[in-house]
Each structure stands twice: as C-alpha cells, then as structure tokens.
C-alpha cells in the first residue's frame, strides 16, 4: 500500500535525484516513476499519472512541478518545498557558478561555448520534433504551429508572443472542441491527501499568482532600468511556459537577449550547459541572473557586479522563474478533475500547445541554428546528435557529453 514518507526522506530522495537525473524533463519523469511507484511504492500508478497529467497541462517545468506535487501530497507545503530544494540545489549551484565564471573567464572558454551551442541545437531540434508529434499532427494544430513559427520569425515583436499564444488558445477553444481528445489529455481520477481544508486556500494561491504578476509588471513599467524589469520578465516567462523546460528558451531569449541584458553567445552557452548537468532545466534562470549580476553593464544597479551580488541575483531570478508554476499548481490542484471534464478547456490547451511548438521551432531556426552552425562539420554534429537522441538507444547524458566532446575537438 502507498504510504507517506517523512520530510527527511522526501529531501534525501529528491536530493539523490537532483544529483543523478540526467536527460531532461522526459527522463526525469521516468526516474520519478521508477523510484516512487515501482521501487518504494509511495504512490499508486494511477495517482502518479493523474499528477503527471496536471503538470503537463499547466505552464511551467513539468518535472519540477511533478516533484513539487509529489512532495505536497506526502508532506504538505513543507514537503513540496523540500522536494523542490533537493531536486534543484545541485544544478542550481552549478549553473549559477557557471554564469559567474563565464563572464569573468569567458575569453578562455570560447571552444567550450561553441561546443555547448551545438548541444543546444541538437537537443532543441529533438524537443521540437517530439513536441510536434505530440501536439501538432492534426490539421488545425499543424496550421497553428506553422502560423506561430511564421509570426515569430517575421514579426520582430517578441513581447507580443504571449498574446499570440493566447490567441491560438482561443482559436483552439473555438475549432478543436469537436476533436477526440488525446489519451494523455484526459484526467485520470485523482485521489490524494491534498493539504486543503477549504476551497478558499486554492483561490488565495491563484490571487497571489495574479497579484505578483500585476505588481511586477507595474514596477517594471515605473522603473524600466531597475532589477524589477528583469524579475518581471522571468516571472512572466515562468507563467507562460506551456510545454516544459525547452519552451522557456524563446520567452527568456526575448526578455534578456533582445534587451541586451545577456549576450546571445552567453545565453546559448548557458542553455547548452543546462543539458549537460542533472536536474531541472529551469536552473538556467539562475545562470542568467548570475551573468546579469556579474556584468556591470547590465544596468541593474550598484553592487550587482560583486561576487555575492551576482550569486544572490542568480538565486532570485531562478526562484522567480519557478514561482508562478508552483502557485498555479497549488491553486489548480483541487479543481483539476472538474476542469478536465470540459472539452472546451482541453481544446484551448491543444491550441496553446500547438502555438508553443511553432514558437520553439522559430527559435530553433533563429537564433540557435544560425548561431551554432558555421560550417558543414557543425551541421553534421547537430544532425548526428539529433538522430542518436531520437533513436533513444543511448542515455541522453551520454549523447550530450559526446556532442560536447565532438564540438570541442572537431
């Protein structure tokens, strides 16, 4: 019978996963299932699948949300926070340290940066392929994806991308409700020890999510040259990342590269590094914060260029990126079954997911492939990495390490 572990066991289990979970969000879900469902039997297969379905449908990093939801189920809010800390801490330390070191010693890391760009290209190409198979195979969804890709490539207004995503969600609401739902978009019966004693608490979490979003955007408008602008962009990105960690690329690229807070070369190098290490991809936000804090030209105020200032800014931006998805999870969890009974709701989500595929495809073309590929050897490395990843015959961590070495030596 499934049983609830202690808070100490939750922390230790997720810390072990944070140290060993290579391969990105899809692989993380497999690690979670093997450990918690099959080996320790802390949760039933049906309950695990229901939580996974919820995390797929909400914006945010699916594997981190699932870890938080599992901790929440077993130990309340404290359990969710400990699960997040354990799973995130190792990669956060690496990514924030890498961001600080990249700015200070970047001239000595040019070959590594070029290799990490190739890693980013192969991994994102694989992600686009997988997401297209899952979310953009129908007539309307494929049209949504191509339309969003064209908008992103030819309309140089990245601040409008979230609006277009919502527009395609509304078009899905109108056009896709009569489509038969995919199996993984149907909610399984959810039974849990959810830590709510009334229906008021979930609404408070949702109000807090909305209030923080409005407050940060207002502060960014009033003080566009302050740290509030950067934080508002990370919070907005974390609120709109439908489709998992890879989709954070276009939103953050528009937020920090287009505004010249982080150079494109540093941005792609950091995302490549995020593929090499275990743990969640969203710790990329910590890398970006550390780069912005270390770079005295970032315009984020006096003192951010110091070592500790850069580290603390990295921690702050990373937490800001994660926060909205956790607030949404806390608010939506009690209502999940009821909402997923609505065909219109599922149809809107299908439209959003299709648009996200197109947006990620556009970013794959420009700037990722355009920045990473300089000659035929680079193209061959990216194609070879993609083919090996899609074959699923090797562990993703091994493939990524091989891509780094190939890009370094060839």
URTAZI-V112641 format. One line per field, one symbol per residue. ss: DSSP state (A for helix, B for strand, O for the rest). phi: phi as a letter, one per 20 degrees, with the letter a starting at -180 (. if undefined). psi: psi as a letter, one per 40 degrees, with the letter a starting at -180 (. if undefined). A space follows every 50 residues. Layout:
ss: ???
phi: ???
psi: ???
This chain:
ss: OOOOOOAAAAAAAAAAAAAAOOOOAAAAAAAAAAAAAAAOOOOOAAAAAA AAAAAAAOOOOAAAAAAAAAAAAAAAAAAAAAAAAAAAAAAAAAAAAAAA AAAAAAAAOAAAAAAAAAAAAAAAAAAAAAAAAAAOOOAAAAAAAAAAAA AAAAOOOAAAAAAAAAAAAAAAAAAOOOOOOOAAAOOOOOOOOOOOOOOA AAAAAAAAAAAAAAAAAAAAAAOOOOAAAAAAAAAAAAAAOOOOAAAAAA AAAAAAAOOOOOOAAAAAAAAAAAAAOOOOAAAAAAAAAAAAAAOAAAOO OOOOOOAAAAAAAAAAAAAAAAAAAAAAAAAAAAAAAAAAOOAAAAAAAA AAAAAAAAAAAAAAAAAAAAAAOOOAAAAAAAAAAAAAAAAOOOOAAAAA AAAAAAAAAO
phi: .fceffffffffffffffeceeongffgfffgfffeeeeelebfffffff ffffffeefpfffffffffffffecmfffffffffffeggffffffffff ffffcffecgffffffffggffffgffffffffecceffffffgffffff fffddecffeggffgfffffffgeddfeffffgfeefffdcbegecdbff fgffffffgfffffffffffffcfedffffffffffffecefooffffgf ffffedefemfcffffgffffffffeefnffffgffgfffffffffefmd ofnfffgfffffffffffffffgfffffffeegfdggffffeffffffff ffffffgffffffgfcdfffeeedbffgffffffffffffflecggffff ffffffffee
psi: hiihiiddddddddddddeegieadddddddddddddddefeiidddddd dddddddiiihdddddddddddddfadddddddddddddddddddddddd ddddfddefdddddddddddddddddddddddddefdidddddddddddd dddehggdeedddddddddddddddedeihiideehhihhhifhfheied ddddddddddddddddddddddgeeiddddddddddddeegheaddeddd ddddddddefdhidddddddddddddiiaideedddddddddddheeefe iieeeidddddddddddddddddddddddddddeeddddeehdddddddd dddddddddddddddhedddddheaddddddddddddddddfeihddddd ddddddddd.
